[in-house]
Amino acid sequence: MAMMLERQKPVKYPALAKGIAMPDDHIPLVQLPRELAAQFTGAPKYSALYTKIVNGELPASRDGGRWIIRRADLPAIARALGLKRAPSALSA
């Protein structure tokens, strides 16, 4: 059975619609695969992450039509996905 994580309240970043960058402590879902791959081995593709987020299996918030992930949640997401730290991330 998949580990269910508590869904976060919506975070409003109206600046995203205007192309202004969001705070450094949040990342959009489209960047999540790259962030996970940089720190962990075996990171899943976007479509698998999207499905898990929509199903409430991973922590994320909505900003309009975009899913936003807190950087602080990356370790919890990696644990939920069964990922292991990448050797290069261990030395950083």
LUMLUM-403058 format. One record per residue (C-alpha): residue number from 1; residue in three letters; chain; x, y, z. Coordinates in Angstrom, 1 decimal, m for minus. Layout:
<pts>
{NUM, "Ala", "A", {X, Y, Z}}
...
</pts>
This chain:
<pts>
{1, "Met", "A", {0.0, 0.0, 0.0}}
{2, "Ala", "A", {1.3, 3.4, m0.9}}
{3, "Met", "A", {2.3, 5.8, 1.9}}
{4, "Met", "A", {m0.3, 8.7, 2.0}}
{5, "Leu", "A", {1.1, 12.1, 3.0}}
{6, "Glu", "A", {m1.0, 15.0, 4.1}}
{7, "Arg", "A", {m1.9, 17.3, 1.3}}
{8, "Gln", "A", {m0.9, 20.9, 1.9}}
{9, "Lys", "A", {m3.0, 24.0, 1.7}}
{10, "Pro", "A", {m2.9, 25.9, m1.6}}
{11, "Val", "A", {0.0, 28.4, m1.9}}
{12, "Lys", "A", {m0.7, 31.5, m3.9}}
{13, "Tyr", "A", {2.0, 32.8, m6.2}}
{14, "Pro", "A", {0.2, 35.1, m8.6}}
{15, "Ala", "A", {3.6, 36.3, m9.8}}
{16, "Leu", "A", {4.0, 32.9, m11.5}}
{17, "Ala", "A", {1.4, 33.9, m14.1}}
{18, "Lys", "A", {3.5, 36.9, m14.9}}
{19, "Gly", "A", {6.6, 34.9, m15.4}}
{20, "Ile", "A", {8.2, 36.1, m12.1}}
{21, "Ala", "A", {10.3, 33.4, m10.3}}
{22, "Met", "A", {8.8, 31.8, m7.2}}
{23, "Pro", "A", {10.7, 31.7, m3.8}}
{24, "Asp", "A", {13.7, 29.5, m3.6}}
{25, "Asp", "A", {12.1, 27.2, m1.0}}
{26, "His", "A", {9.5, 26.1, m3.6}}
{27, "Ile", "A", {9.8, 24.4, m7.0}}
{28, "Pro", "A", {7.2, 23.7, m9.7}}
{29, "Leu", "A", {6.3, 20.1, m10.4}}
{30, "Val", "A", {8.0, 20.2, m13.8}}
{31, "Gln", "A", {11.3, 20.7, m12.0}}
{32, "Leu", "A", {10.8, 17.9, m9.5}}
{33, "Pro", "A", {12.3, 15.0, m11.6}}
{34, "Arg", "A", {15.5, 17.1, m12.2}}
{35, "Glu", "A", {15.7, 18.0, m8.5}}
{36, "Leu", "A", {15.2, 14.4, m7.4}}
{37, "Ala", "A", {17.7, 13.0, m10.0}}
{38, "Ala", "A", {20.4, 15.5, m8.7}}
{39, "Gln", "A", {20.1, 14.2, m5.2}}
{40, "Phe", "A", {18.8, 10.6, m5.4}}
{41, "Thr", "A", {19.2, 7.5, m7.6}}
{42, "Gly", "A", {16.3, 6.1, m9.6}}
{43, "Ala", "A", {14.2, 9.2, m9.7}}
{44, "Pro", "A", {10.8, 8.6, m11.5}}
{45, "Lys", "A", {9.7, 10.6, m14.6}}
{46, "Tyr", "A", {7.3, 13.5, m14.5}}
{47, "Ser", "A", {4.2, 11.5, m15.4}}
{48, "Ala", "A", {4.7, 9.1, m12.5}}
{49, "Leu", "A", {5.3, 12.0, m10.1}}
{50, "Tyr", "A", {2.2, 13.9, m11.4}}
{51, "Thr", "A", {0.0, 10.8, m10.9}}
{52, "Lys", "A", {1.2, 10.4, m7.3}}
{53, "Ile", "A", {0.7, 14.1, m6.5}}
{54, "Val", "A", {m2.8, 14.2, m8.0}}
{55, "Asn", "A", {m3.7, 11.0, m6.0}}
{56, "Gly", "A", {m2.4, 12.6, m2.8}}
{57, "Glu", "A", {0.5, 10.2, m2.3}}
{58, "Leu", "A", {3.1, 13.0, m2.3}}
{59, "Pro", "A", {3.0, 16.5, m0.7}}
{60, "Ala", "A", {2.3, 19.3, m3.0}}
{61, "Ser", "A", {0.1, 22.5, m3.3}}
{62, "Arg", "A", {m1.8, 24.1, m6.1}}
{63, "Asp", "A", {m1.1, 27.5, m7.5}}
{64, "Gly", "A", {m3.8, 28.1, m10.1}}
{65, "Gly", "A", {m3.1, 25.3, m12.5}}
{66, "Arg", "A", {0.4, 24.5, m11.3}}
{67, "Trp", "A", {1.6, 22.1, m8.7}}
{68, "Ile", "A", {4.2, 23.5, m6.3}}
{69, "Ile", "A", {6.5, 21.5, m4.1}}
{70, "Arg", "A", {8.4, 22.7, m1.0}}
{71, "Arg", "A", {12.1, 21.9, m1.1}}
{72, "Ala", "A", {11.8, 20.9, 2.5}}
{73, "Asp", "A", {9.6, 18.0, 1.3}}
{74, "Leu", "A", {12.1, 16.5, m1.0}}
{75, "Pro", "A", {13.5, 14.0, 1.6}}
{76, "Ala", "A", {9.9, 12.9, 2.4}}
{77, "Ile", "A", {9.1, 12.5, m1.3}}
{78, "Ala", "A", {12.3, 10.5, m1.8}}
{79, "Arg", "A", {11.4, 8.2, 1.2}}
{80, "Ala", "A", {7.9, 7.7, m0.1}}
{81, "Leu", "A", {9.3, 6.7, m3.5}}
{82, "Gly", "A", {12.0, 4.5, m2.0}}
{83, "Leu", "A", {14.9, 6.5, m3.5}}
{84, "Lys", "A", {18.4, 6.3, m2.2}}
{85, "Arg", "A", {20.9, 9.3, m1.9}}
{86, "Ala", "A", {23.1, 9.6, m5.0}}
{87, "Pro", "A", {26.8, 9.2, m4.2}}
{88, "Ser", "A", {27.5, 12.7, m5.6}}
{89, "Ala", "A", {24.8, 14.2, m3.2}}
{90, "Leu", "A", {26.4, 12.5, m0.2}}
{91, "Ser", "A", {29.7, 14.3, m0.7}}
{92, "Ala", "A", {28.1, 17.7, m1.1}}
</pts>
